Amino acid sequence: MTTPQHKIGSGFGYRSTAEDVLRGIDLSGKLAIVTGGYSGLGLETTRALARAGAHVVVPARRPATAEEAVAGLAEVAELDLADLGSVRDFAERFLASGRRIDMMINNAGIMAAPLTRVGPGWEAQFATNHLGHYALVNRLWPAIAHEGARVVSVSSFGHRRSGIRWDDVHFEHGYDKWEAYGQAKTANVLFAVHLDALGRDSGVRAFSLHPGGILTPLQRFLPKEEMIANGWIDEAGNPANADFKTPEQGAATQVWAATSPQLAGVGGVYCEDCDIAEPAAEDGSSTGGVYAHATDPEQAARLWRLSAELTGVDAFA
């Protein structure tokens, strides 16, 4: 039975950092995979886990860039989440090493990208943020399936912008970059809901989360004018929103979800500010929390079936 979607009073909060939530936790002998772990929140996650003693593997679309960013901190391996062949190759290489995965953090992603097609014509945000991670976790399942392992799916407040567009997931008929991002972030939450249901008997628990508002390279596709209009930056390009988190604070919730003993026996929940989030009314009246369309078990199972059909991968079939 999953714990209800309600706060547990973790003692941490909006301004907690990854270092704060790891204080007193020894990750020696543990292995973590952090996709996109060489930039933005991923890099801060890699740093925090490595400082706590974990061996961190960073799959990277740009291995040379990653090697420079995480030098001395992590092991780098090539992976392009938008290419299922690359996902298969990475997984096969990792499984051949005989190691097991204690923390799988699906952190990599793209946001508000212009319409881009990858693979067999898939919309890039859904393909990269969701399908690539779906295939990666399923292919790595033999290394993940052991008592105490956790899979963390980095979603966003942006899940509120769209549920799954069951009749047109790849935007064949009209494209909106923010709706596409919202669909992908909803998929990240639904993925964790169903993976937790499937993996619980193996001792594996899954979580999703909103890291908070942070300026990182995730904004690479947004024109400066749009970010100024949103109140994110000023004319000089400096942060203009006092509510934004630092990258160290932004990485805290995914690190907490991956490691906190407070979540023992818990899974399938959406987290924010280093705690389980509350359900949110879908009229936009609440500033935090998770919409029901992202945590519906039936929609989660339906998305899993669609993902298996699209990728040809399902560790539980």
KOLMILUM-766601 format. One record per atom (N, C-alpha, C, CB): x, y, z; residue in three letters. Coordinates in steps of 0.02 Angstrom, whole numbers, plus 50000, padded with zeros to 5 digits. Glycine has a CB too. Example, Ala and Ser with C-alpha at 12.3 -4.5 7.8 and 13.67 -1.06 7.14 Angstrom:
KOLMILUM-766601
506604971650390ala 506154977550390ala 506604983550390ala 505654977650452ala 506424988850354ser 506844994750357ser 506455000250394ser 507044997050286ser 
END
This chain:
KOLMILUM-766601
500434994050000met 500005000050000met 500445006250000met 499525000150062met 500335010749954thr 500735016849952thr 500485021650005thr 500715020049882thr 500945025650029thr 500765030850077thr 500355036150041thr 501395033950110thr 499845038950073pro 499435044150041pro 499855050150021pro 498875046350087pro 499595053849973gln 499935059749947gln 499835065649995gln 499675061549875gln 500195065450052his 500135070750102his 500815071850136his 499595069050155his 500925077850159lys 501565079550191lys 501675075150252lys 501575086950212lys 502325073750265ile 502505069750323ile 502865073950376ile 502935063850302ile 502985080350361gly 503345084550410gly 504075082450414gly 503015084050478gly 504425082750357ser 505115080250354ser 505605084350394ser 505335080050282ser 505435090550408gly 505905094950443gly 506335098950395gly 506345090850488gly 506275097450331phe 506625101350280phe 506125105750245phe 506995096650229phe 506375110050201gly 505905114650169gly 506165117750105gly 505725120050215gly 505865123250086tyr 505985126650023tyr 506725128350013tyr 505575132850018tyr 507055130650065arg 507755132950059arg 508265127650080arg 507855139050101arg 508045121550095ser 508515116250112ser 508945114550051ser 508145109850136ser 509565112750063thr 510025110950009thr 510135103350007thr 510695114550017thr 510435101049953ala 510605093949947ala 511065091850004ala 510925092349879ala 511525096250022glu 511975094750078glu 511585094050143glu 512525100150084glu 511095098350153asp 510685097950214asp 510345091150221asp 510155103550214asp 510025088850167val 509635082650173val 510075076450178val 509165081950112val 510715077150160leu 511175071450164leu 511585071350229leu 511635071450105leu 511505076450270arg 511905076750331arg 511775070550374arg 511735083250371arg 512315067150391gly 512265061050432gly 512125054750393gly 511725062050482gly 512055055250326ile 511925049350285ile 512565047250249ile 511365050750233ile 512755041050258asp 513365038350226asp 513165033950167asp 513795034250278asp 513355035950108leu 513175032150047leu 513755027850021leu 512955036949993leu 514255026750063ser 514815022550043ser 514565015650021ser 515325021750101ser 514825013349964gly 514615006849938gly 513985006949897gly 514525002149994gly 513675012849891lys 513065013549851lys 513235016149782lys 512565018249886lys 512845014149732leu 512935016549664leu 512315020349641leu 513095010649616leu 512435026249614ala 511895030349588ala 512015031849515ala 511835036949627ala 511475031549475ile 511495034049406ile 511095040449404ile 511225028749355ile 511395045749378val 511065052249373val 511085054549300val 511395057549420val 510535053849265thr 510525056149195thr 510575063749195thr 509885053749158thr 510975066349148gly 511075073549146gly 511445076049207gly 510415077149140gly 511835071849238gly 512165073449301gly 512785077749295gly 512355067249336gly 512835081349240tyr 513425085649229tyr 513245092849216tyr 513825082949171tyr 512615094649227ser 512385101449214ser 511805103149260ser 512185102349140ser 511755109449280gly 511185111749319gly 511065107749382gly 510575111449277gly 510435105749393leu 510255101949453leu 510605095149455leu 509505101049458leu 510705092249396gly 511045085749393gly 511745086049420gly 511045083249322gly 512105091449403leu 512795092149427leu 512805092949503leu 513135098149393leu 512345096949530glu 512315097749603glu 512125091149637glu 511805103149622glu 511695087249604thr 511515080649631thr 512125075949631thr 510945077549589thr 512495075949576thr 513105071949572thr 513595073849627thr 513435072749503thr 513705080249636arg 514175082649687arg 513965080449756arg 514225090349685arg 513315081249772ala 513075079649839ala 513135072149853ala 512355081949847ala 512925068049805leu 512965060749815leu 513685058349821leu 512615057149758leu 514125061149780ala 514835059149782ala 515145061149849ala 515225062349723ala 514975067149873arg 515245069349938arg 515015064849994arg 515035076649952arg 514415061949987ala 514155057450039ala 514425050350032ala 513395057350037ala 514845049149982gly 515175042749975gly 514935038249919gly 515105039050037gly 514425040349882ala 514155036049829ala 514615036149768ala 513465038449809ala 514605030549732his 514915030349666his 514375032549616his 515205023149648his 514495037849580val 513995040649535val 514185039349462val 513905048149548val 513715036749424val 513795035849352val 513365041149317val 513585028649330val 513675044849272val 513335050249237val 513285048549163val 513695057049247val 512705046249139pro 512615045149067pro 512545052049034pro 511985040649053pro 512895053048978ala 512915059748949ala 512885059548873ala 513535063348971ala 512485064048846arg 512455064748773arg 513095068048747arg 511835068948752arg 513415071948790arg 514045075348773arg 514585073048822arg 513975083148775arg 514865067048812pro 515325064148861pro 515935068548876pro 515565057548836pro 516225071848826ala 516805076048838ala 516645081848885ala 517095078748772ala 516065084948873thr 515835090348917thr 515715087748987thr 515195093548889thr 515415081848992ala 515275078849057ala 515915077249094ala 514845072549049ala 516395074449059glu 517035072649091glu 517355078849123glu 517525069649039glu 517325084449089glu 517605090549115glu 517225093049176glu 517615096049061glu 516555092449174ala 516135095049228ala 516185090949292ala 515425095349206ala 516255084349285val 516235079949344val 516905076749358val 515705074549335val 517435079549332ala 518105076749342ala 518245075349416ala 518645081449314ala 518425069049430gly 518575067149499gly 517965065549541gly 518955072549531gly 517365066649513leu 516755065549552leu 516375059349530leu 516315071549547leu 516375058049465ala 515925052949439ala 516205049449378ala 515245056049422ala 515905043749362glu 516055039949302glu 515585042149247glu 515995032249316glu 515855043549188val 515445045949132val 515375040449079val 515755052349101val 514775039949052ala 514655035148997ala 514195038348946ala 514345028449024ala 514255036548884glu 513865039648830glu 513145037148829glu 514205038348763glu 512685041748822leu 511975040048817leu 511585045848788leu 511685038148886leu 511175044548738asp 510715049448710asp 510015046848722asp 510855050848634asp 509645049948767leu 508975047548785leu 508485047848727leu 508705051648842leu 508615051948677ala 508165052548620ala 508285047148568ala 508245059348588ala 508775042848580asp 508965037548534asp 508925030848570asp 509695038648506asp 508415026848554leu 508315020548590leu 508885015548580leu 507665017348569leu 509235016148524gly 509825011948513gly 510375013748562gly 510085012648441gly 510465020048575ser 510955022448623ser 510765020248693ser 511025030048620ser 510115020448710val 509875018148775val 510035010748784val 509115019348783val 509895006748732arg 510034999548735arg 510784998248745arg 509784996048670arg 511195001848707asp 511925000748712asp 512185002548781asp 512285004848659asp 511965008148808phe 512185009948875phe 511985004648926phe 511885016848895phe 511355002448923ala 511104997548970ala 511494990948965ala 510354996248959ala 511624988848904glu 511994982548895glu 512694983048924glu 512034980648821glu 513024988748913arg 513694989748941arg 513674989749017arg 514004996348915arg 513184993149045phe 513144993449118phe 512994986549147phe 512614998449140phe 512504983049120leu 512334976449146leu 512924971649142leu 511734973649109leu 513324972349090ala 513904968049082ala 514424969049137ala 514234969249013ala 514394974849170ser 514864976249225ser 514684972549289ser 514894983849238ser 514074969849291gly 513874965849349gly 513694969749411gly 514404961149366gly 513654976349405arg 513504980449463arg 512754981349472arg 513844987349457arg 512554983049533arg 511854984549545arg 511764991949558arg 511584980349605arg 511154994349547ile 510995001449553ile 510575002549616ile 510615004049490ile 510815006949660asp 510445008449721asp 509985014449713asp 510925009649778asp 510205019349672met 509815025449660met 509835026949585met 510095031449701met 509255027149554met 509195028849484met 508825035549481met 508815023249442met 509175040849463ile 508875047549462ile 508805049949390ile 509295052549504ile 508185049949367asn 508025052049298asn 507955059649298asn 507375048649272asn 508535062949291asn 508575070249299asn 508595073949232asn 509175071949339asn 508875070949180ala 508965074449117ala 508295076349086ala 509355070049068ala 508305081749049gly 507685083749015gly 507775090048974gly 507135084749066gly 507275091348932ile 507255097448893ile 506595100948907ile 507345096048817ile 506575107548898met 505975111448915met 505805116448860met 506075115048981met 505175116648842ala 504915121748795ala 505325122048731ala 504915128648829ala 505505116248706ala 505895115948644ala 505445117348584ala 506225109048636ala 505735120248531pro 505345120848469pro 505175113948443pro 505745124848415pro 504655113448403leu 504445106848379leu 505025103148346leu 503855107548329leu 505185097448375thr 505745093348351thr 505505086148350thr 506385094148396thr 505675082548297arg 505495075548291arg 506125071248301arg 505165073948223arg 506065065948340val 506615061248349val 506365054248336val 506915061848421val 506835049548326gly 506655042648315gly 506165041948258gly 506355039548378gly 505625038248269pro 505125037048216pro 504625042748210pro 504755030648229pro 504835048948226gly 504385054648220gly 504075056848285gly 503855053148172gly 504365054748341trp 504105056448407trp 504245063748423trp 504395051848460trp 503785066948460glu 503905073748485glu 504465073348537glu 503255076848517glu 504955077948531ala 505585077248568ala 505525077748643ala 506065082348544ala 505075081948669gln 505035082548742gln 504755076248774gln 504605088648761gln 504225073348744phe 503945067148768phe 504445061448760phe 503285065548731phe 504795061448704ala 505275056048689ala 505875056348737ala 505515056548617ala 506155062248747thr 506755062948788thr 506605062448862thr 507105069548773thr 506115066448884asn 505975066848956asn 505645060548983asn 505535072748970asn 505215057448942his 504855051548966his 505085044948934his 504125052348954his 504995044248867leu 505105037748836leu 505825035348844leu 504935038048762leu 506315039848839gly 507015037848847gly 507135035148917gly 507475043648834gly 506875038648967his 506965036249036his 506565029849049his 506745041649086his 505965029349020tyr 505575023249027tyr 505985017249001tyr 504895023848988tyr 506255017948941ala 506635012448911ala 507275010948951ala 506815014048839ala 507595016248976leu 508215015349013leu 508095011449077leu 508525022149029leu 507585013349115val 507445009849178val 507245002649165val 506885013549217val 506835001449114asn 506634994649099asn 507224990249078asn 506104994649045asn 507674993149039arg 508264989249017arg 508744988049075arg 508624992848960arg 508774992649122leu 509224991949179leu 508904988249237leu 509454998849203leu 508284986149229trp 507914983149285trp 508274977449319trp 507254980649260trp 508634973049284pro 508984967649320pro 509484970349372pro 509354963249271pro 509754976349361ala 510224979249408ala 509874983349462ala 510724983649372ala 509254985349449ile 508874989449496ile 508474985149544ile 508414994249458ile 508244979449521ala 507754975349558ala 508054972049620ala 507454970149513ala 508144975949673his 508364973049737his 508104977349794his 509144972549740his 508064974549851glu 507784977849910glu 508144984449925glu 507814973249970glu 507754989749931gly 508034996149950gly 508205000849893gly 508634995049990gly 508184998449831ala 508335002749774ala 507775007849764ala 508444998649709ala 507965013749739arg 507465018949726arg 507565021749655arg 507515024549778arg 507005023249624val 507005026649559val 506655033349568val 506645022249503val 506995038649548val 506745045449558val 506645048749490val 507225049549602val 506035051049478ser 505855054049414ser 505755061549425ser 505205050749386ser 506195065549395val 506165072849404val 505625075749359val 506855076049391val 505085077849389ser 504525080849353ser 504565088449363ser 503845078049377ser 503995091649369ser 503975098949376ser 503275101249393ser 504225102349311ser 503225107249422phe 502595110849428phe 502255111249359phe 502705117949457phe 502665110949306gly 502415111249238gly 501935105649220gly 502975111249190gly 501895100349261his 501415094949246his 500705097649244his 501475089249299his 500595103449276arg 499925106449277arg 499705108849208arg 499915112249326arg 500165109949162arg 499995112749097arg 499635107849052arg 500615115249063arg 499705101349064ser 499375096549020ser 499395089549049ser 499695096548952ser 498835086049042gly 498835078849054gly 499115075448992gly 498115076349070gly 499045068848989ile 499265065148929ile 498745066148874ile 499365057548945ile 498975068348816arg 498535069448758arg 498445062848721arg 498825075048710arg 498005058648748trp 497955051848723trp 497805051448649trp 497415048148762trp 497465056348622asp 497295056048551asp 497845059048507asp 496645059848540asp 498355062048537asp 498885065248496asp 499505066648538asp 498625071748463asp 499805061348564val 500375062348610val 500975065548575val 500585055648641val 501025064748510his 501605067348474his 501465073848436his 501865062248427his 500905077048452phe 500745083648424phe 500775083648347phe 501225088848451phe 500415078948319glu 500355078848246glu 499905084548222glu 500085072048222glu 499475086948267his 498985092048248his 499045098148293his 498265089148251his 499505102548276gly 499595108548315gly 500085107448371gly 498935111048343gly 500565112148380tyr 501085111248430tyr 501115117348475tyr 501765109948398tyr 501125116148539asp 501245121348589asp 501815118948634asp 500595122948630asp 502355122748637lys 502955120348672lys 502845119248747lys 503515125348663lys 502405123448777trp 502275122748848trp 501785117048863trp 502005129248877trp 501315115948819glu 500865110248828glu 501255103748819glu 500285110548777glu 501715103648772ala 502135097748762ala 502575096448823ala 502575098548699ala 502835101748852tyr 503235100948913tyr 502795098348970tyr 503565107748933tyr 502195101148976gly 501745098949028gly 501565091649022gly 501115103049027gly 501425089348961gln 501275082248950gln 501865077948972gln 501105080948876gln 502475079948953ala 503065076048971ala 503175075649046ala 503685078948937ala 503035081149080lys 503125081349153lys 502575077349189lys 503125088549178lys 501965077449161thr 501445072949188thr 501655065749179thr 500765074349152thr 501945064249121ala 502185057349108ala 502705055249159ala 502465056749037ala 503135059849180asn 503645058249230asn 503325056149296asn 504115064149241asn 502775059449315val 502435057649377val 502085050949370val 501935063149397val 501715050149316leu 501345043849304leu 501825037849300leu 500935044349240leu 502405038949271phe 502915033649267phe 503095031149337phe 503535036149229phe 503215035849383ala 503405033849450ala 502835030349486ala 503625040049490ala 502225032649474val 501635029449505val 501605022049486val 500985033049485val 501665020549421his 501575013649400his 502205009449414his 501405013249327his 502795012349407leu 503395008649422leu 503405006549495leu 504025012749406leu 503165010949539asp 503145009249610asp 502675003249622asp 502915015249652asp 502105003349587ala 501634997749594ala 501944991149569ala 500984999249556ala 502314991549514leu 502614985549486leu 503234983249525leu 502814986849413leu 503614987949551gly 504264986249581gly 504244984849655gly 504724991649570gly 503684986249687arg 503644985749759arg 503814978749785arg 502954987649783arg 503594973649749asp 503714966749772asp 504454964949769asp 503314961849730asp 504834968649728ser 505564967549725ser 505934971849776ser 505824968949655ser 505554975949813gly 505874980449861gly 506084987049832gly 506464977149891gly 505864988549770val 506044994749737val 505474999749745val 506204993549662val 505635005949763arg 505125011249768arg 505295016849720arg 505085013849841arg 504785020149695ala 504875025549646ala 504535031849669ala 504595023349577ala 504825037449651phe 504585044049672phe 504635048849613phe 504975046649733phe 504225054049615ser 504295059649568ser 504315066049608ser 503705059749515ser 504485071549576leu 504565077749614leu 504575083949570leu 505205077449654leu 504445089549603his 504545096249576his 505155099149612his 503905100849583his 505685100949576pro 506285103449610pro 506215110649633pro 506875102849565pro 505745114449604gly 505685121549619gly 505885125649559gly 506125123449679gly 505795132149563gly 505995136649509gly 506735138349517gly 505575143049509gly 507135136749466ile 507855137849467ile 508075139849398ile 508245131449492ile 508535144549393leu 508825146149328leu 509415141449315leu 509045153649325leu 509345137249264thr 509865132449245thr 509885132149169thr 509725125349276thr 510335128149140pro 510335127349067pro 509685124449038pro 510905123049047pro 509215122249082leu 508575119749058leu 508205125149018leu 508145117449117leu 508355131449031gln 508025136948996gln 508335138548928gln 508025143049039gln 508765134148902arg 509155135748843arg 508725137448781arg 509605130048826arg 508125134748778phe 507705135948719phe 507285142348725phe 507245130048707phe 507295145548783leu 506865151348793leu 507215157848772leu 506645151748865leu 506905161948731pro 507205168348714pro 507235172948775pro 506815171748657pro 507735177148776lys 507825181748832lys 507195185848845lys 508415186448819lys 506865188048791glu 506275192148797glu 505715188548835glu 506015194248728glu 505645182048823glu 505125178148858glu 505285177548932glu 505055171248827glu 505925176548949met 506105175949019met 506035182549056met 506825173349025met 506165188049022ile 506045194649052ile 505295195649063ile 506325200349007ile 504895194049013ala 504165194749018ala 503885190549074ala 503835192948951ala 504185184649087asn 503965180249140asn 504195182549209asn 504225173149128asn 504635187749210gly 504895190149273gly 505445185849301gly 504345190549323gly 505765181849259trp 506305177449282trp 506975180949285trp 506355171349237trp 507115185149235ile 507755188749233ile 507615196149217ile 508225185549180ile 508125200349230asp 508065207349211asp 508405208449143asp 508385211949265asp 508425214649122glu 508705216249056glu 509435214249050glu 508635223649043glu 509785214149107ala 510495212349107ala 510605204749110ala 510845215649165ala 510055201049116gly 510115193849119gly 510195191049189gly 510685191649078gly 510125195249240asn 510195192949309asn 509525190349336asn 510455198749354asn 509535185749383pro 508915183149412pro 508495188849440pro 509065177949467pro 507845188849424ala 507395194149446ala 506855191749493ala 507085197449386ala 506865185349509asn 506345182449551asn 506665179949616asn 505985176549515asn 506505183349671ala 506805181649736ala 506585174749760ala 506615186849787ala 506045172049731asp 505815165449752asp 506195159649720asp 505075164749737asp 506595161249670phe 506975155949637phe 507455152649687phe 507365158649576phe 507545146149680lys 508025142549720lys 508715142849687lys 507805135249729lys 509225141749728thr 509895140649701thr 509925133549674thr 510455141949755thr 510405131849630pro 510465124949608pro 510555120049666pro 511045124249561pro 510905122049719glu 510995117649776glu 510335116249811glu 511495120749826glu 509905121249814gln 509235120349843gln 508785116449795gln 508915127049860gln 508865117749730gly 508455114249681gly 508595106849677gly 508575117249613gly 509215104849692ala 509395097749691ala 509165094049753ala 510145097049682ala 508965097749805ala 508845094649870ala 508285089449869ala 508685099849920ala 507735090949834thr 507155086449838thr 507305079749804thr 506545089549807thr 507665079849747gln 507805073449715gln 508315069449756gln 508075074549644gln 508775072849788val 509255069349832val 508885066449892val 509825074049854val 508425070349920trp 508025067949977trp 507615061849958trp 507555073550003trp 507295062149900ala 506885056549877ala 507305050249866ala 506515058349813ala 507915051149844ala 508355045449828ala 508665042249890ala 508895047649782ala 508715046049945thr 509125043650001thr 508785043850069thr 509725047650005thr 508255047650079ser 508015048950147ser 507725042750181ser 507495054350145ser 507955041250242pro 507645035850280pro 506915037450299pro 508045034350343pro 506725043850295gln 506035045650310gln 505535042750260gln 505965053250311gln 505785040550202leu 505355037750150leu 505365030150149leu 505565040450082leu 505655027150199ala 505645019750203ala 504925017250204ala 506025017250266ala 504785012450160gly 504115009650156gly 503615013950118gly 503855008550224gly 503865019250087val 503435023950051val 503615023649977val 503515031250079val 503135025349934gly 503295025649863gly 502695027849822gly 503535018949838gly 502825029449759gly 502305031349713gly 502025038249725gly 501755026449716gly 502395042449763val 502155049149780val 502565054549745val 502175050149856val 502255060349739tyr 502565066249709tyr 502795070749766tyr 502065070049661tyr 503415073149762cys 503715076949816cys 503875084049794cys 504335073449841cys 503925088649842glu 504175095449830glu 504445098149895glu 503615100049800glu 504945102449891asp 505235105649950asp 505425100550003asp 504755110649979asp 505715094949981cys 505975089750025cys 505445086950072cys 506545092550066cys 504855085850044asp 504305082650080asp 503835079850027asp 503935087750128asp 503365075550049ile 502835073350004ile 502375079349994ile 502445067150032ile 502145080349932ala 501705086049917ala 500985084249931ala 501785088049843ala 500585089349939glu 499865088549948glu 499515088249880glu 499575094349991glu 498935085049875pro 498535085549814pro 498335092849803pro 497905080949818pro 498275094849740ala 498095101749725ala 497455102049684ala 498665105249687ala 497035107049698ala 496425108049658ala 496625110149588ala 495965113449692ala 496305107249538glu 496505108549469glu 496205114949440glu 496305102649426glu 495995119549485asp 495755126049461asp 496305131249464asp 495155128249502asp 496915129149483gly 497485133749484gly 497515137949547gly 497455138149426gly 497095136549596ser 497055140749656ser 497625139449705ser 496395139749690ser 497955133649700ser 498485132049748ser 499165133149716ser 498425124749771ser 499635135549756thr 500305137049731thr 500755130949728thr 500625142449773thr 500585125849765gly 500995119749765gly 500565113649756gly 501385119249830gly 500875107849764gly 500505101549760gly 500475098549691gly 499815102649784gly 500115093049686val 500095089149624val 499375088249601val 500435082249634val 499275088749535tyr 498615087849506tyr 498445080449501tyr 498575091249437tyr 497805078949508ala 497575071949508ala 497715068549441ala 496835071649524ala 497725072249386his 497845068949321his 498535065849317his 497745073949264his 498985068049361ala 499675065349360ala 499775059549408ala 500165070849377ala 499295058349452thr 499385052949501thr 498855047449495thr 499375055749571thr 498445047749444asp 497915042849433asp 498215036049414asp 497425045349378asp 498115030949455pro 498405024349440pro 498185021449373pro 498235019549495pro 497565022749354glu 497325020049290glu 497675023349231glu 496565020949284glu 497765029949235gln 498135033349182gln 498865031349182gln 498075040949190gln 499145029949241ala 499835027749246ala 499925021049212ala 500055027349320ala 499455016449223ala 499495009849191ala 499405010549115ala 498965005149220ala 498955015049095arg 498845016049023arg 499475018948990arg 498245020849011arg 499795023649023leu 500415026548995leu 500965021248991leu 500655032449038leu 500995016849040trp 501495011449039trp 501385007048977trp 501465007249104trp 500765005248965arg 500615001048907arg 500795004548842arg 499864999148906arg 500635010948837leu 500805014748777leu 501565015148768leu 500515021848780leu 501925016348822ser 502655016948820ser 502975010348799ser 502925019148888ser 502705004848825ala 502964998248806ala 502844997048731ala 502614992648848ala 502264999048707glu 502104998248636glu 502575002348592glu 501365000148623glu 502695008548613leu 503105013048572leu 503845010948572leu 503035020248598leu 504095008848630thr 504815007448637thr 504985000148625thr 505055009448705thr 504484995748631gly 504624988648624gly 504974985648684gly 505034987448563gly 504954989148741val 505294986948801val 504814986748860val 505894991548817val 504804981248897asp 504414980848958asp 504704975349002asp 503654979548942asp 505054977249055ala 505384972349098ala 504884968049135ala 505834975949148ala 504254970049137phe 503754966549177phe 503264962549135phe 503374971449219phe 503374962349069ala 502914958849025ala 502954951349037ala 503054960548952ala 
END
